[in-house]
């Protein structure tokens, strides 16, 4: 089992990592600004759910396969990049929905945004490799089952991500709800989101192990 000192130090590091600029918190910021804070929280929950898969992969050794196989890493990486380009295409085509625009276009459901968060997270092989390198540093066979310790650390990382990204979703969502009153501003926000997704796709596509 984890000691209190190890759990607290790991949680603090996880919060700092969640706050550092990266594709996940940028994804949360843009989606919250576009669809509101409650929708942003759906994305956050999706990202946290995706972390379950990465934690399980490290616990059972699947992440080692990604680390050892360049083909597996490339396939997962390209799937993630393709999904980001799909999101960019949707953002560029999205109509503005300010007060001056008709309300016939449906907003994305929270279920759809939750699913986006999951796919965004699990199709990023760098997360599994990061967990593979990071989590074992806080484990010890002297404290019992290493797999159980990995699961506990993954849960702490998810909690840190939930709290940190939740704050990002709250504040960017509040700003976004005001932005949505202007159709013109929202059009530019959609274009900015599309550009961000393209940039993230390119970054992921050129990522190496």
C-alpha positions as CSV (number, residue, x, y, z in Angstrom):
1,X,0.0,0.0,0.0
2,X,1.0,3.6,-0.5
3,X,2.2,5.6,2.5
4,X,0.7,9.0,3.3
5,X,3.9,10.8,2.4
6,X,4.2,9.1,-1.0
7,X,0.5,9.7,-1.8
8,X,0.7,13.4,-0.9
9,X,3.9,14.0,-2.8
10,X,2.6,12.1,-5.8
11,X,-0.7,14.1,-5.7
12,X,1.2,17.4,-5.6
13,X,3.3,16.5,-8.6
14,X,0.2,15.3,-10.5
15,X,-1.5,18.7,-9.9
16,X,1.6,20.5,-11.2
17,X,1.7,18.3,-14.3
18,X,-2.0,18.8,-14.9
19,X,-1.5,22.6,-14.7
20,X,1.4,22.6,-17.2
21,X,0.4,23.5,-20.8
22,X,-0.5,20.4,-22.8
23,X,-3.1,19.0,-25.3
24,X,-5.5,17.8,-22.7
25,X,-6.0,21.0,-20.7
26,X,-6.0,23.0,-23.9
27,X,-8.7,20.6,-25.2
28,X,-10.8,21.2,-22.0
29,X,-10.3,25.0,-22.3
30,X,-11.5,25.2,-25.9
31,X,-14.5,22.8,-25.5
32,X,-15.6,24.6,-22.3
33,X,-15.4,28.0,-24.0
34,X,-17.4,26.7,-27.0
35,X,-20.1,24.7,-25.1
36,X,-20.2,26.0,-21.5
37,X,-18.8,24.8,-18.2
38,X,-21.2,21.9,-17.7
39,X,-20.2,20.5,-21.2
40,X,-16.6,21.2,-20.3
41,X,-16.9,19.1,-17.2
42,X,-18.3,16.3,-19.4
43,X,-15.0,16.5,-21.4
44,X,-13.0,16.4,-18.1
45,X,-14.9,13.3,-17.0
46,X,-14.2,11.7,-20.3
47,X,-10.4,12.4,-20.0
48,X,-10.4,11.0,-16.5
49,X,-12.1,7.9,-17.7
50,X,-9.5,7.5,-20.4
51,X,-6.9,7.5,-17.6
52,X,-8.4,4.3,-16.3
53,X,-7.4,2.6,-19.5
54,X,-3.8,3.9,-19.2
55,X,-3.5,2.9,-15.6
56,X,-4.8,-0.6,-16.4
57,X,-2.3,-0.8,-19.3
58,X,0.6,0.0,-17.0
59,X,-0.7,-2.4,-14.3
60,X,-0.9,-5.4,-16.6
61,X,2.1,-4.4,-18.8
62,X,0.4,-3.4,-22.0
63,X,2.1,0.0,-22.0
64,X,5.4,-1.9,-22.3
65,X,4.1,-3.2,-25.7
66,X,3.7,0.3,-26.9
67,X,7.1,1.2,-25.7
68,X,8.7,-1.8,-27.4
69,X,6.7,-1.9,-30.7
70,X,7.2,1.1,-33.0
71,X,4.3,-0.2,-35.2
72,X,1.8,-0.3,-32.3
73,X,2.9,3.1,-31.2
74,X,2.5,4.5,-34.7
75,X,-0.9,3.0,-35.2
76,X,-2.3,4.4,-32.0
77,X,-0.7,7.8,-32.7
78,X,-2.1,8.1,-36.2
79,X,-5.6,7.1,-34.9
80,X,-5.4,9.9,-32.4
81,X,-4.2,12.5,-35.0
82,X,-7.0,11.4,-37.3
83,X,-9.6,11.9,-34.6
84,X,-8.2,15.4,-33.8
85,X,-8.4,16.3,-37.5
86,X,-12.1,15.1,-37.5
87,X,-12.8,17.5,-34.5
88,X,-11.0,20.3,-36.4
89,X,-13.2,19.7,-39.5
90,X,-16.3,19.8,-37.3
91,X,-15.2,23.0,-35.6
92,X,-14.5,24.8,-38.9
93,X,-18.0,23.8,-40.2
94,X,-19.8,24.7,-37.0
95,X,-22.3,27.6,-37.4
96,X,-22.3,30.4,-34.9
97,X,-25.1,30.2,-32.4
98,X,-25.2,33.6,-30.8
99,X,-28.5,35.4,-29.9
100,X,-28.8,36.7,-33.5
101,X,-28.5,33.2,-35.0
102,X,-31.3,30.6,-35.3
103,X,-31.4,27.9,-32.6
104,X,-32.2,25.1,-34.9
105,X,-28.6,23.6,-34.8
106,X,-28.4,21.2,-31.8
107,X,-25.6,21.6,-29.3
108,X,-23.3,18.7,-28.7
109,X,-24.7,16.5,-26.0
110,X,-22.7,15.9,-22.8
111,X,-22.5,12.3,-23.8
112,X,-20.8,13.2,-27.1
113,X,-18.4,15.5,-25.3
114,X,-17.7,12.8,-22.6
115,X,-17.0,10.4,-25.5
116,X,-14.7,12.9,-27.1
117,X,-12.7,13.2,-23.9
118,X,-12.3,9.4,-23.6
119,X,-11.2,9.0,-27.3
120,X,-8.8,12.0,-27.0
121,X,-7.1,10.4,-24.0
122,X,-6.9,6.8,-25.0
123,X,-5.6,7.5,-28.5
124,X,-2.6,9.4,-27.1
125,X,0.1,6.7,-26.6
126,X,2.3,9.2,-24.9
127,X,0.0,9.0,-21.9
128,X,0.6,5.3,-21.5
129,X,4.3,5.7,-21.9
130,X,4.4,8.6,-19.4
131,X,2.5,6.4,-16.9
132,X,4.9,3.6,-17.6
133,X,7.9,5.8,-16.7
134,X,6.2,7.9,-14.0
135,X,4.1,5.6,-11.8
136,X,6.6,2.8,-11.0
137,X,8.9,5.4,-9.4
138,X,6.5,5.6,-6.5
139,X,6.0,1.9,-6.0
140,X,8.0,-0.7,-4.0
141,X,7.6,-4.4,-3.8
142,X,8.3,-4.1,0.0
143,X,4.9,-2.4,0.3
144,X,2.9,-5.2,-1.2
145,X,1.3,-5.7,-4.6
146,X,2.9,-3.4,-7.2
147,X,-0.2,-3.6,-9.4
148,X,-2.4,-2.4,-6.6
149,X,0.0,0.5,-5.9
150,X,-0.2,1.4,-9.6
151,X,-4.0,1.4,-9.5
152,X,-3.9,3.6,-6.4
153,X,-1.5,6.1,-8.1
154,X,-3.6,6.1,-11.2
155,X,-6.7,7.0,-9.0
156,X,-4.7,9.8,-7.4
157,X,-3.7,11.1,-10.8
158,X,-7.3,11.0,-11.9
159,X,-8.4,13.0,-8.9
160,X,-5.7,15.6,-9.5
161,X,-6.8,15.8,-13.1
162,X,-10.4,16.1,-12.2
163,X,-9.8,19.0,-9.8
164,X,-7.4,20.9,-12.0
165,X,-9.2,20.5,-15.3
166,X,-12.5,21.1,-13.5
167,X,-11.3,24.6,-12.5
168,X,-10.2,25.2,-16.1
169,X,-13.6,24.1,-17.3
170,X,-15.4,26.3,-14.8
171,X,-13.6,29.6,-15.7
172,X,-13.3,29.1,-19.4
173,X,-16.9,27.9,-19.5
174,X,-18.1,31.1,-17.8
175,X,-16.2,33.2,-20.3
176,X,-17.5,31.0,-23.2
177,X,-21.1,31.5,-22.1
178,X,-20.7,35.2,-22.5
179,X,-18.9,34.8,-25.8
180,X,-21.8,32.7,-27.2
181,X,-24.1,35.7,-27.0
182,X,-22.2,37.1,-30.0
183,X,-22.5,35.1,-33.3
184,X,-19.4,36.9,-34.7
185,X,-17.2,36.1,-31.7
186,X,-18.4,32.5,-31.7
187,X,-17.5,32.1,-35.4
188,X,-13.9,33.2,-34.6
189,X,-13.9,30.9,-31.5
190,X,-14.9,27.9,-33.7
191,X,-12.1,28.8,-36.2
192,X,-9.6,29.1,-33.3
193,X,-10.8,25.7,-32.0
194,X,-10.3,24.1,-35.4
195,X,-6.8,25.6,-35.6
196,X,-6.0,24.3,-32.2
197,X,-7.2,20.8,-33.1
198,X,-5.1,20.8,-36.3
199,X,-2.1,21.9,-34.3
200,X,-2.6,19.1,-31.8
201,X,-3.0,16.6,-34.6
202,X,0.3,17.7,-36.2
203,X,2.0,17.6,-32.8
204,X,0.8,14.1,-32.1
205,X,1.5,12.9,-35.6
206,X,5.2,13.9,-35.3
207,X,5.6,12.6,-31.8
208,X,8.2,10.0,-31.3
209,X,8.7,7.5,-28.5
